[in-house]
Amino acid sequence: MSGSILLAFAIGILGYLGWYFVSFGDTGIIKQPILKLSFNVFCALAYAIILGVSIDLTNHYTPSKTFIWWAFFGGQISYGVYLFHNVTAFSIPNSYLIMNICNM
């Protein structure tokens, strides 16, 4: 399979799994024996294919220093958002979200 077709296939599978989870939640996954056993494996496999094909497609040229700097900067921003995405809710006193979490 060519890289572009494999990339499109993996994006489609990951998109479908994401849609299925959002639409049916954990109960929908539990009701399907194949998804119950390997939902996370399917997601990880599709993500690994996306990364692998992307690396293979970019391996055919030498990136410039500007590209490397922007890739590093984007990775740091992405990691920062991942790390601190819950800080906003806790930094706002008396926020609706915090009041609901504490009342559970």
C-alpha positions in Angstrom: 0.0 0.0 0.0 1.3 3.4 -0.8 1.9 5.8 2.1 -0.9 8.2 1.2 -3.5 5.4 1.1 -2.2 3.9 4.4 -2.3 7.4 6.0 -5.9 7.9 4.8 -6.9 4.5 6.0 -5.4 5.1 9.5 -7.0 8.5 9.8 -10.3 7.0 8.8 -10.1 4.2 11.4 -9.0 6.6 14.1 -11.8 9.0 13.2 -14.4 6.2 13.2 -13.2 5.0 16.6 -13.4 8.5 18.0 -16.9 9.0 16.6 -18.0 5.6 18.0 -16.7 6.5 21.5 -18.3 9.9 21.5 -21.6 8.6 20.2 -21.9 5.4 22.3 -19.5 5.9 25.2 -18.2 3.1 27.4 -21.4 1.1 27.3 -21.3 0.9 23.5 -17.7 -0.4 23.6 -18.6 -2.9 26.3 -21.5 -4.3 24.2 -19.1 -5.0 21.2 -16.8 -8.0 22.0 -14.1 -7.0 19.6 -14.0 -3.4 20.7 -14.2 -4.4 24.4 -11.0 -6.4 24.0 -9.0 -4.2 21.8 -10.4 -0.6 21.5 -7.2 0.9 22.9 -5.1 -1.3 20.7 -6.9 -0.3 17.6 -6.5 3.4 18.5 -2.8 3.0 19.3 -2.2 1.0 16.1 -3.9 3.6 13.9 -2.0 6.4 15.6 1.3 4.5 15.2 0.5 4.0 11.5 -0.2 7.8 11.1 3.1 8.6 12.8 5.1 6.0 10.8 3.7 7.1 7.5 4.3 10.7 8.3 7.9 10.1 9.3 8.4 8.0 6.1 6.9 10.8 4.0 9.1 13.4 5.6 12.2 11.2 5.4 12.7 11.9 1.7 14.0 15.4 2.2 16.3 17.2 4.7 14.4 19.7 6.8 15.7 23.2 7.3 16.7 24.6 10.6 13.6 26.8 10.6 11.4 23.7 10.1 13.1 21.9 13.0 12.7 25.0 15.2 9.0 25.3 14.4 8.5 21.5 15.0 10.2 21.7 18.3 8.3 24.8 19.3 5.0 23.1 18.3 5.8 20.0 20.3 6.6 22.1 23.4 3.3 24.1 23.1 1.4 20.8 22.6 3.0 19.3 25.7 2.4 22.4 27.7 -1.3 22.4 26.8 -1.5 18.7 27.7 0.3 19.3 31.0 -1.6 22.4 32.2 -5.1 22.0 30.6 -6.6 21.4 34.1 -4.9 24.4 35.7 -7.4 26.9 34.2 -10.4 25.4 36.0 -8.6 25.3 39.3 -7.2 28.8 39.0 -10.6 30.4 38.8 -12.1 30.6 42.3 -15.8 29.6 42.6 -15.9 28.3 39.1 -18.9 26.2 38.0 -16.6 23.3 37.1 -14.9 23.2 40.4 -18.1 23.4 42.3 -19.5 20.4 40.4 -16.4 18.4 40.9 -16.3 19.0 44.6 -20.0 18.2 45.0 -19.7 14.7 43.5 
